[in-house]
Amino acid sequence: MGVATARPIGPFDVGGAIEVEYDAAGGPGFFGDPTTPESDAAGGGKKQDFTNNLSIYWTPATDAHAIGGAIRDKWRGTGSESGTLKYPVTDAGQTSKPGQFQHFQGGSIYWSVGSGTHVISGVIRDKYSSVGWESSPLGFPIADENKTGSTTTHEQLFEGGAIYSTQKTGTHIVWGAIRDDWVRNGAENGRYGYPTGDEYDYQGGKAQDFQGGKIVWKPSDQ
């Protein structure tokens, strides 16, 4: 990448793709002055930190992206670019509900005031994406993914439900009145076990299949 065309901003030079991102994402009013020189990051990347609790990270594969605030704190807690999330592939974006998200090579981080800051990745992230991210009835994640059974079982809780994934049953959402009934019966440790499919229309209401049977909901049940 190099810094041959770098320009001085405050105490350090800012150049190359980091300079392009610096200018495009808001310049000094957004980032403030650099607090470090450009330096090497894992896997042949580059990074630079700035006054306003922000950084820019760059690799040839991802280009340069800003990361800051609670999302950067969470990302650094996972090992930054050397962790499972690796490098950011987007800048932080505003969610459909008040909050922010940022996508990475290995997953995403979501933040809102009410739900906190959580990582979502793998098959659970794929399922979350398929129903519309935080715009779906699931809303924001309220916990990080939990892995049990030597990591063969994955679960993650959301404002409006949960996603469960096992090697035997696949990856499925449980939400609404069916989830309430399922939880009353002991959730995955109760009579029904794990979901084997998603909720579907059934006799004027909804139903969902589990390892131990079917849970049915109809409007009159409310």
Secondary structure, DSSP 8 states (H G I E B T S, - for coil): ---TT-EEETTEEE-HHHHHHHHHHTHHHHH-SBSS--EEEGGGEEEEEETTTEEEEEETTTEEEEEEHHHHHHHHHTTGGGSSS-SBSS--EE-SSS-EEEEETTEEEEEETTTEEEEE-HHHHHHHHHTTGGGSTT-SB-S--EEETTTTEEEEEETTEEEEEETTTEEEEEEHHHHHHHHHTTGGGSSS-SBSS--EEETTEEEEEETTEEEEE-GGG-
